[in-house]
């Protein structure tokens, strides 16, 4: 019997490694992958890939991956506006990309008229999309824009600011000067594609998993409350959308509730902040039924902040896998600012083989043993 069990486990493990019934997604932000599966970088003609946080005037390089705190190049980075420079995302493997969501920062009186979206194709950077501003944008944070690109599988993408497409800000009224427009976020999005076994998957994403919803119990008569919960699971990290939060800590009995539309195996909840209005504490509860009972998971503290040096991107909570359809977030405490605010809530699981497929594999394993 022991040999049978070992054989079945070996077959299942081999199948998991090779692949399984895929999870199909569409318009899927690859920033929803596990933190290490998407890494931001910047660069210039002197250095193609710079991951170090010191290569900025304000904001961490890693903030570009989380979408809520700008990276701004210094004058030396662009040689006072006379060289190209870029910012990009490196994925863990080539993935289908059909659009790139770009959010820029021009509040330091920089000007932007044009940029290119490029990807590494056959070992060389190749233009796959571009955007032109008419008129040129300056003096304010620009609205995030979705740039259509040549759909294909890419591992490296970047937004390149060519020297003819931007102007740096010298002697801005605030007494500061920057080497060119800053970058708040670069977000690669898929067409219709599949996730692989072992990938992190956001089951709260309503585009890919219809029926998933987010609601809350906030008393809307309170003027310091912002409730736009419908945007909390639209799958994008962009920070110019309506937000959900309040200018106080969450009171007892208040909650945000995520309905996944069906029972899922989940092991992580990640909250992406709006700007730097972070969260320092919260409690998580899960249930298979809307009426409960709700089980509390993840005794705090057990959180990871991104970027780690700024706490202005996201907070992520890992826990042992739970089967749940409903997730409630309660007891939110502000992270030091006047408000807390959430731009996106991810309820994550891990892609695994379908149960029916595993049963067939197990039966196949038994058959193999019988033949022996």
C-alpha positions as CSV (number, residue, x, y, z in Angstrom):
1,X,0.0,0.0,0.0
2,X,2.8,2.3,0.8
3,X,4.3,1.8,-2.6
4,X,0.9,2.7,-4.1
5,X,0.7,6.0,-2.2
6,X,4.2,6.9,-3.1
7,X,3.6,6.2,-6.7
8,X,0.4,8.2,-6.8
9,X,2.2,11.2,-5.1
10,X,5.1,10.9,-7.6
11,X,2.7,11.0,-10.6
12,X,0.8,14.0,-9.1
13,X,4.0,15.9,-8.5
14,X,5.3,15.2,-12.0
15,X,2.0,16.4,-13.4
16,X,2.1,19.6,-11.4
17,X,5.6,20.3,-12.6
18,X,4.6,19.7,-16.2
19,X,1.3,21.6,-16.2
20,X,-2.4,21.2,-15.6
21,X,-5.8,22.5,-16.6
22,X,-4.9,26.2,-17.0
23,X,-6.6,29.1,-15.4
24,X,-7.7,31.5,-18.2
25,X,-7.5,35.2,-17.6
26,X,-8.0,38.3,-19.7
27,X,-6.9,42.0,-19.4
28,X,-4.8,40.6,-16.5
29,X,-2.2,42.8,-14.9
30,X,1.0,40.9,-14.4
31,X,1.7,43.1,-11.4
32,X,-0.8,40.8,-9.6
33,X,1.8,38.0,-9.7
34,X,3.8,37.2,-6.6
35,X,6.1,40.1,-5.6
36,X,9.3,38.5,-6.9
37,X,7.7,37.6,-10.3
38,X,7.6,41.3,-11.5
39,X,10.6,43.6,-10.8
40,X,11.0,47.2,-11.8
41,X,14.1,48.8,-13.2
42,X,15.4,52.1,-14.6
43,X,18.2,52.8,-17.0
44,X,20.1,55.3,-19.3
45,X,22.8,54.9,-21.9
46,X,25.4,54.4,-19.2
47,X,23.6,51.5,-17.5
48,X,20.8,49.5,-19.2
49,X,19.4,47.9,-16.0
50,X,19.5,49.7,-12.7
51,X,17.6,48.1,-9.8
52,X,19.3,50.1,-7.0
53,X,17.0,52.4,-5.0
54,X,19.6,55.2,-5.0
55,X,19.0,56.0,-8.6
56,X,16.4,58.7,-8.0
57,X,15.7,62.1,-6.6
58,X,12.4,61.1,-5.0
59,X,10.7,57.7,-4.7
60,X,12.1,54.2,-4.9
61,X,12.8,52.4,-8.1
62,X,10.7,49.4,-6.8
63,X,7.7,51.8,-6.4
64,X,7.2,51.6,-10.1
65,X,6.1,48.0,-9.7
66,X,3.5,48.9,-7.0
67,X,2.1,51.9,-8.7
68,X,1.5,54.4,-5.9
69,X,4.7,56.4,-5.4
70,X,6.7,58.1,-8.1
71,X,10.3,57.6,-9.1
72,X,11.8,60.8,-10.5
73,X,15.2,61.0,-12.3
74,X,17.8,63.4,-11.1
75,X,19.6,65.8,-13.4
76,X,22.7,63.7,-13.4
77,X,20.6,60.7,-14.5
78,X,19.6,62.4,-17.8
79,X,22.6,64.8,-18.0
80,X,20.2,67.7,-17.6
81,X,17.8,66.5,-20.2
82,X,20.1,65.6,-23.1
83,X,20.0,61.8,-23.0
84,X,17.3,59.1,-23.3
85,X,16.3,57.3,-20.2
86,X,13.8,54.6,-19.4
87,X,11.9,52.6,-16.7
88,X,10.5,49.1,-17.1
89,X,9.3,45.8,-15.7
90,X,11.1,42.4,-15.8
91,X,8.8,39.4,-15.5
92,X,9.8,36.0,-14.2
93,X,9.2,34.5,-17.7
94,X,7.8,35.6,-21.0
95,X,4.1,36.4,-20.7
96,X,1.4,37.5,-23.0
97,X,1.2,41.3,-23.1
98,X,-1.4,43.3,-25.2
99,X,-1.4,46.6,-23.4
100,X,0.8,48.6,-21.0
101,X,-0.7,50.9,-18.5
102,X,1.6,53.9,-18.0
103,X,1.3,56.5,-15.2
104,X,3.7,59.5,-15.3
105,X,4.5,62.4,-12.9
106,X,5.1,65.9,-14.2
107,X,4.3,68.0,-11.2
108,X,7.9,69.4,-11.0
109,X,7.2,71.4,-14.2
110,X,8.7,68.8,-16.5
111,X,7.2,68.4,-20.0
112,X,6.4,65.2,-21.9
113,X,5.2,65.0,-25.5
114,X,6.0,61.5,-26.5
115,X,7.4,58.1,-25.3
116,X,8.0,54.6,-26.7
117,X,7.0,51.3,-25.3
118,X,9.7,48.7,-26.0
119,X,10.3,45.0,-25.4
120,X,13.3,42.7,-25.8
121,X,12.7,40.7,-29.0
122,X,15.4,38.4,-30.3
123,X,17.9,39.9,-27.8
124,X,17.3,43.5,-28.9
125,X,15.0,46.3,-27.7
126,X,12.2,46.7,-30.2
127,X,9.4,49.3,-30.3
128,X,6.0,47.6,-29.7
129,X,3.9,50.8,-29.0
130,X,4.1,54.5,-28.4
131,X,2.1,57.4,-27.1
132,X,1.9,61.1,-28.1
133,X,0.5,63.9,-26.0
134,X,-1.4,66.6,-27.8
135,X,-0.7,69.1,-26.4
136,X,2.4,68.3,-24.4
137,X,1.7,67.4,-20.7
138,X,3.3,69.5,-18.0
139,X,2.6,70.9,-14.5
140,X,0.6,68.1,-13.1
141,X,0.5,64.4,-12.6
142,X,-0.7,62.9,-15.9
143,X,-3.7,60.6,-16.1
144,X,-2.7,56.9,-16.5
145,X,-2.9,55.8,-20.1
146,X,-3.4,52.4,-21.6
147,X,-1.1,52.0,-24.6
148,X,-1.9,49.2,-27.0
149,X,1.2,47.2,-28.0
150,X,1.9,44.4,-30.5
151,X,0.5,41.5,-28.6
152,X,3.0,38.7,-28.0
153,X,5.0,37.1,-25.1
154,X,7.6,39.3,-23.5
155,X,9.7,39.1,-20.4
156,X,11.2,42.6,-20.4
157,X,9.3,45.8,-21.3
158,X,10.2,49.4,-20.8
159,X,9.0,52.9,-21.4
160,X,11.7,55.0,-23.1
161,X,11.8,58.7,-22.9
162,X,13.7,59.9,-26.0
163,X,15.5,63.2,-25.7
164,X,13.2,64.8,-28.3
165,X,10.1,63.8,-26.4
166,X,10.6,65.5,-23.0
167,X,12.1,68.5,-21.3
168,X,13.6,68.6,-17.9
169,X,12.6,71.1,-15.2
170,X,15.3,73.6,-14.3
171,X,14.8,76.1,-11.5
172,X,11.2,75.1,-10.8
173,X,9.3,77.5,-8.6
174,X,9.6,75.2,-5.6
175,X,13.4,75.5,-5.9
176,X,13.8,71.9,-7.1
177,X,14.9,70.6,-10.4
178,X,14.5,67.2,-12.0
179,X,16.1,65.4,-14.9
180,X,12.8,64.6,-16.6
181,X,9.2,63.3,-16.0
182,X,8.8,60.8,-13.3
183,X,7.2,57.4,-13.4
184,X,4.5,56.3,-11.0
185,X,3.7,52.9,-12.6
186,X,4.3,50.7,-15.5
187,X,1.8,47.9,-15.7
188,X,1.8,45.2,-18.4
189,X,-1.6,43.7,-19.1
190,X,-2.4,40.5,-21.0
191,X,-4.9,39.7,-23.7
192,X,-6.7,36.4,-23.1
193,X,-4.1,34.0,-21.8
194,X,-3.5,31.3,-19.2
195,X,-1.7,31.1,-15.9
196,X,0.5,28.2,-15.1
197,X,0.6,25.7,-12.2
198,X,2.4,27.5,-9.4
199,X,1.5,31.0,-10.4
200,X,-0.2,33.3,-7.9
201,X,-3.7,34.1,-9.1
202,X,-6.0,36.9,-7.9
203,X,-9.4,35.4,-7.6
204,X,-10.9,38.8,-6.7
205,X,-10.2,40.2,-10.2
206,X,-13.7,40.8,-11.6
207,X,-12.6,40.9,-15.3
208,X,-11.1,37.4,-15.2
209,X,-13.5,35.9,-12.6
210,X,-17.0,37.3,-13.2
211,X,-19.2,37.6,-10.2
212,X,-16.4,38.6,-7.8
213,X,-17.4,41.8,-5.9
214,X,-16.2,44.1,-3.2
215,X,-18.6,45.8,-0.8
216,X,-18.3,47.6,2.6
217,X,-20.3,48.5,5.6
218,X,-19.2,52.1,5.9
219,X,-21.7,54.7,7.1
220,X,-21.9,57.0,4.2
221,X,-23.3,59.8,6.3
222,X,-19.7,60.3,7.6
223,X,-18.1,63.0,5.5
224,X,-14.5,61.6,5.9
225,X,-15.4,58.3,4.2
226,X,-14.8,57.5,0.5
227,X,-16.6,54.4,-0.8
228,X,-15.9,53.4,-4.4
229,X,-15.5,49.8,-3.6
230,X,-16.4,48.7,-7.2
231,X,-12.9,49.8,-8.3
232,X,-11.2,47.8,-5.6
233,X,-11.1,44.6,-7.7
234,X,-10.9,45.9,-11.2
235,X,-7.4,44.4,-11.4
236,X,-5.3,47.5,-12.1
237,X,-2.8,49.2,-9.7
238,X,-3.3,52.6,-11.3
239,X,-3.6,55.3,-8.6
240,X,-5.8,57.9,-10.4
241,X,-9.1,56.0,-9.9
242,X,-11.7,56.4,-7.2
243,X,-10.5,55.2,-3.8
244,X,-11.9,53.5,-0.8
245,X,-10.9,54.6,2.7
246,X,-11.4,57.1,5.5
247,X,-9.8,59.7,7.7
248,X,-10.0,57.6,10.8
249,X,-9.3,54.1,11.9
250,X,-12.0,51.5,11.1
251,X,-14.5,51.2,13.9
252,X,-15.7,47.9,15.4
253,X,-18.4,46.3,13.2
254,X,-17.1,48.0,10.0
255,X,-15.6,45.9,7.3
256,X,-14.7,45.5,3.6
257,X,-16.1,42.2,2.2
258,X,-14.8,40.4,-0.9
259,X,-17.1,37.8,-2.5
260,X,-15.2,35.5,-4.8
261,X,-18.5,34.2,-6.3
262,X,-17.5,30.6,-5.5
263,X,-15.3,28.8,-2.9
264,X,-11.6,29.1,-3.7
265,X,-8.4,28.0,-2.0
266,X,-6.7,31.2,-0.9
267,X,-3.4,31.9,0.9
268,X,-2.7,35.6,0.6
269,X,-4.5,39.0,0.8
270,X,-2.7,42.0,-0.6
271,X,-3.9,45.6,-0.3
272,X,-2.4,48.2,-2.7
273,X,-2.4,51.7,-1.2
274,X,-3.6,54.9,-2.8
275,X,-0.6,57.3,-2.8
276,X,1.1,57.0,0.7
277,X,-2.1,56.5,2.7
278,X,-1.0,53.2,4.1
279,X,-2.4,50.7,6.6
280,X,-0.5,49.7,9.7
281,X,-2.9,47.1,11.2
282,X,-5.9,45.0,10.1
283,X,-7.6,41.7,10.8
284,X,-8.7,39.1,8.2
285,X,-11.6,36.7,8.3
286,X,-12.8,34.0,5.9
287,X,-15.9,31.9,5.4
288,X,-17.5,29.6,2.8
289,X,-20.9,31.2,3.6
290,X,-21.9,34.9,3.7
291,X,-23.7,34.4,7.0
292,X,-20.7,32.8,8.5
293,X,-19.2,31.6,10.7
294,X,-16.1,33.6,9.8
295,X,-12.8,32.3,10.9
296,X,-10.0,34.7,11.7
297,X,-6.7,34.0,9.9
298,X,-3.3,35.4,10.2
299,X,-2.6,36.5,13.8
300,X,-0.8,39.8,13.4
301,X,2.0,40.8,13.0
302,X,2.7,38.8,9.9
303,X,2.8,41.4,7.1
304,X,5.2,42.4,4.4
305,X,5.3,46.0,3.0
306,X,6.3,46.9,-0.5
307,X,8.5,48.8,-1.2
308,X,10.1,47.8,2.1
309,X,11.9,51.2,2.6
310,X,8.8,53.3,1.9
311,X,5.6,51.4,2.9
312,X,3.9,53.4,0.2
313,X,3.0,50.6,-2.3
314,X,1.2,47.7,-0.7
315,X,1.0,45.4,2.3
316,X,0.8,41.6,1.8
317,X,-0.4,39.0,4.2
318,X,0.4,35.3,3.8
319,X,-1.5,32.6,5.7
320,X,-2.1,28.8,5.5
321,X,-4.4,27.9,2.6
322,X,-8.1,28.3,3.4
323,X,-11.2,27.3,1.4
324,X,-13.4,30.4,1.3
325,X,-15.8,32.4,-0.8
326,X,-16.0,35.5,1.5
327,X,-13.1,37.5,2.9
328,X,-13.7,40.3,5.4
329,X,-11.1,42.9,6.4
330,X,-11.7,44.6,9.7
331,X,-10.0,46.8,12.3
332,X,-8.0,48.8,9.8
333,X,-5.6,51.3,11.5
334,X,-4.0,54.2,9.6
335,X,-0.3,54.0,8.8
336,X,0.7,57.4,10.0
337,X,-1.1,59.7,7.6
338,X,-4.4,61.5,8.1
339,X,-6.2,58.9,6.0
340,X,-5.9,55.3,5.0
341,X,-6.9,54.4,1.5
342,X,-7.0,51.3,-0.7
343,X,-6.7,51.3,-4.5
344,X,-6.9,47.6,-5.0
345,X,-7.5,44.4,-3.0
346,X,-6.1,41.1,-4.2
347,X,-7.3,37.8,-2.8
348,X,-4.7,35.3,-4.0
349,X,-4.4,31.6,-4.4
350,X,-2.0,29.3,-6.2
351,X,-2.8,27.6,-9.5
352,X,-3.0,23.9,-8.9
353,X,-4.2,20.9,-11.0
354,X,-8.0,20.4,-11.2
355,X,-9.3,17.8,-8.8
356,X,-10.8,15.7,-11.6
357,X,-7.4,15.7,-13.4
358,X,-5.7,14.6,-10.2
359,X,-8.2,11.8,-9.8
360,X,-7.4,10.5,-13.3
361,X,-3.7,10.8,-12.6
362,X,-4.1,8.8,-9.4
363,X,-6.0,6.1,-11.2
364,X,-3.3,6.1,-13.8
365,X,-0.7,5.6,-11.1
366,X,-2.6,2.6,-9.7
367,X,-2.8,1.1,-13.2
368,X,0.9,1.5,-13.7
369,X,1.5,-0.4,-10.4
370,X,-0.9,-3.2,-11.4
371,X,0.9,-3.7,-14.6
372,X,4.1,-4.0,-12.7
